[in-house]
Amino acid sequence: MRKRTRLLTLITIVTILTTVVVACGAPATEEPTEEATEAPTEAPTEAPTEPPAEEDLGTVTIGTNAEYPPFEFVDEEGNITGFDVELMEAIAEEAGFEYEFVNTRWDGIFVALASGEFDAVISAATITEEREEMVDFSDPYFNAGQRIAVRADETEIEGPEDLAGMRVGVQLGTTGDIWLTDETEAEVVRYDENTLAFQALANGDVDAAVADGPTAVDIIQANPEMDLKILPGTYTEEQYGIAVNPERQDLLEAINEGLAAVQESGQYDEINDKYFGTD
């Protein structure tokens, strides 16, 4: 009985050890794990781009010789006005810059501009190679040419060839001055203002006067008491431009953009018709 008990006890122990060994030797089973899935990433949204801010040009100082109607003159209330002035006002509004006009002498106006006394000049200024050596010019905005004025009873002067030996009045430093000097044999008499040259003609101090066509016509129409007339023919091809200090390329670009906008919108035609008529 005791032996049997021992046998049963031994069998029990062996069974327990076998179970333990098997249990310890079995590989641990891991719970199947799902691969971690990342949430889809959205492309970073860029902040909305703002249009570049307009460059601040400051207050633009504009020189003009307000003795050249109808392009620039001083009205009865003392204001500087005229075709050029209204055109520049429209350009400045389109381009978005502030400005102030300074009435100055014509003689030396480009030297003053190049030296920084002004930022720009609008004053019926013809674009020439000589002037372009000192300053930069905008795109052309007006086509003008030189014309000859004489007294209404004049019969001897009919064209440039008849100016030889004649005293001819002109504004100092203008393209009319250059044309008379280079292309005729006239005795050139220079004045500070066009109106003074035409007054001298009316008074008999000179035999003829030369000026840009629109200006010559305007002076004669505005002063019928002078009893002057314009000869047929225009003797030069000239383009007016707005002169700009060479160091102000930002301003030159703004003026050209403003001029193009004024021409495209029809404002240019309105200003032109106001001073020169549709013809």
Residue, then its C-alpha position, 0 to 999 in steps of 0.5 A: m500500500r505504501k509502495r503504491t502510494r509512493l508510485l502514485t506520488l512519483i507519477t504525479i511529480v513527473t506529470i507536473l514537471t513535464t507540464v511545466v517544461v512544456a509550458c516553459g518551452a512553448p514560444a510566447t504568442e503575441e497578439p497580432t498588431e496592426e501596423a500603425t497608419e498615419a493620418p494623411t498629411e495635408a499639403p501646407t496651405e500657403a498664406p495668400t500672397e498680397p500684391p506688392a505694395e506700391e513704392d512710396l515715391g515721396t512728394v515729387t517736385i516738378g519744375t515748369n516754366a509757366e510762360y508757355p501757353p497753352f502748355e503751362f501758364v499762370d492764370e488770373e488767380g495765380n495758379i499754374t495751369g495748362f495742358d502739361v499741368e493737367l496732364m501731369e495731374a492725371i498721370a500722378e493720380e493714375a500712378g499714385f504719387e503726390y507732387e508739387f509744381v515749381n515755376t522756374r526759368w526755362d534757361g538752365i531748367f535741365v541743368a537744375l533737374a540733373s543736379g537734383e533741384f527737381d525730380a521731373v520737368i514737364s514744360a513742352a520739352t522736346i526730346t533731343e539727344e543733347r538733353e538726353e545726355m543730362v536727363d532721362f525722358s518719358d515716352p513721348y506725349f505730344n508731337a509739335g514742330q516749329r512755325i514762323a509768325v509775322r505781322a499780318d501785313e508782311t509780304e516779303i517773308e514766306g518761308p525759312e529761306d526768307l529769314a536770311g538777314m532778318r531779325v527773328g525773335v525766339q525764346l532762349g534755349t528752345t528747339g526753335d532757337i536751335w533750329l534758327t541757329d542751325e538751319t537759317e541765316a537769320e539774326v537770332v534775337r533771344y528772349d526769356e519768354n515766348t510772349l516777349a518775342f511775339q510782343a517784340l514782333a508786334n512792336g516792330d523790334v523783330d521781323a518774325a518770331v519762331a515757336d512751337g506751332p501750338t504755342a504760336v497759334d495760342i499766343i496769336q489767338a489770345n492777343p488779336e491786338m498784336d495783329l500777327k499771323i502764322l505762315p503755312g508749314t511746320y519746319t521740324e518734327e518734335q516729340y515732347g517728353i517729361a524729363v526725369n532726374p537720371e537717379r529717379q528710375d522709379l519715378l520714370e517707370a511710374i510716369n510712363e505707366g501713368l501716361a499709358a493709363v491716361q492715354e488708354s482711358g481717354q483722359y488724354d483726349e479730353i485734356n487735348d480737346k480742352y486746349f487744342g480742339t478736336d482739329 
